[in-house]
Amino acid sequence: MLRVILLSFFLLLPQSLWAALPAGEQDAAKNSWEIILWFLSAEFLVNMAINIVLVVIVIALTFIVSKFIQSKLFHYLEAANIGDEASKEEIIGVISRTMNIFVLITWFSISLWILWVDLGIFMGWIWFGIWFTLRTFLTNFISGIIIVSQGSYHIGDLIEIWSQRWRITKIQALFTEIEELDGTIFNIPNVRFFEENVRNFHTNDKRRIDVEVVVWYETDILQAKKVLGKVVSNFPMVLSAPASDVIIWKLWDNWVELTLRFWVSSKENYITLKSNVTETVNLAFKQTNIHIPYPQMTLSWQLDNNK
């Protein structure tokens, strides 16, 4: 962006110098050396010096206004309960860089106006360049502010997006860092949280875990339920309310499917806890002679005695 502005300045400098000539002298100076003499005249140099002083004043004023606005925004973010310290620092940094860009554009536009440059066509191109360059930046930046300010997502949250589960490891101004359960790290644009279907397993302070088991039809279902209830009661991280329960989920061809349902805090490690409960259920079934069935097929045939 800075290179574009500087290039435009040098391209428009001749126009600025030409515009400095009095209207009546422009036509007369087209085919003569009078334009050179005018640029070296005391009147032109005095006017140019005055304009340069005005440009310096504009630079100072825009710098002061920028610092004032930035300080107010920084105090607001520091006082507000918005995200963690890393997120605040990232947002403050992006705001600072954005303000510097707008200050540069404002100073440059006013300076060109003071130096008699026609800004009509130039500002049209410059604002087109700003929109084309900052469109993606602004959408992700605004999305990041909404994510942090609303508190919909936090570092450590387990989410599901694109049919996969991830854990949020860092929320930044433009991107959010997520980690797959196998340790793979991805950076996704913040706007994706509003464009995609995202499930957050930590939105509620508790979540339910289901453990499915199957038993033979000959098994005493009441005994199996008591064993499952005793197993889950031995885990202190299981919440007492809502209470855990065991339901008959489905009757299959060869077995009965039971589902043990219990609630834990959303901060608990869901996968590890479910694995530990499943392992304990398997051991408890073996100790109480409750057998887990396996697929089987009965074949019968009739012998032909005539052969």
Buried (B, 14 or more C-beta within 10 A) or exposed (E): EEEEBEEBBEEBEEBBBBBBBEEEEBEEBEEEEEBEEBBEEEEBEEEBEEBEEBBEEBBEEBEEEBEEBBEEBBEEBEEEEBBEEEBBBBBBEBBBEBBEBEBBBBBBBBBBBBBBBEBEEBBEEBEEBBEEEBEEBBBBBBBBBBBBBEEEBBBEBBBEBEEEBBBBBBBBBBBBBBBEEEEEEBEBBBBBBEEEEBEBBBEEEBBEBEBEBBBBEEBEEEEBBEBBBEBBEEBEEBBEEEEBEBEEBEEEEEBBBBBBBBBBEBEBEBEEBBEEBBEBBEEBBEEBEBEBBEEEEEEEEEEEEEE
